[in-house]
Amino acid sequence: MADRARDPEALEREIERTRDELARTIDALAGRVSPKQVASRSVARVKEEAEHIAAAAGTIIARPDPEDHEAITRRNTAVLVGVGVALTATVLVLWRRSRR
């Protein structure tokens, strides 16, 4: 073991292996913190969450039977009321901000 520790060629090979491992580690870390990669992962995560929300909403909001005109009318009324409430809330918030 003492001979191996003093062998310059073995030391050079070990140093070269360590450099290669370090270079691979640095490349992997640079890829992880790269703004482009971070943004790409974030976009993918948001898309995945949006798909889950859309699927959940799809199961909650079932389309009425096209022949059931009363159900269609109720659904359309509910949608219009929801849009009206959202629009009113938005106008009130903008109005209060403009008064400040």
Stockholm file with secondary structure:
# STOCKHOLM 1.0

chainA/1-100         MADRARDPEALEREIERTRDELARTIDALAGRVSPKQVASRSVARVKEEAEHIAAAAGTIIARPDPEDHEAITRRNTAVLVGVGVALTATVLVLWRRSRR
#=GR chainA/1-100 SS CHHHHHCHHHHHHHHHHHHHHHHHHHHHHHHHHCHHHHHHHHHHHHHHHHHHHHHHHHHHSCCCCTTCHHHHHHHHHHHHHHHHHHHHHHHHHHHHHHHC
#=GC SS_cons         CHHHHHCHHHHHHHHHHHHHHHHHHHHHHHHHHCHHHHHHHHHHHHHHHHHHHHHHHHHHSCCCCTTCHHHHHHHHHHHHHHHHHHHHHHHHHHHHHHHC
//
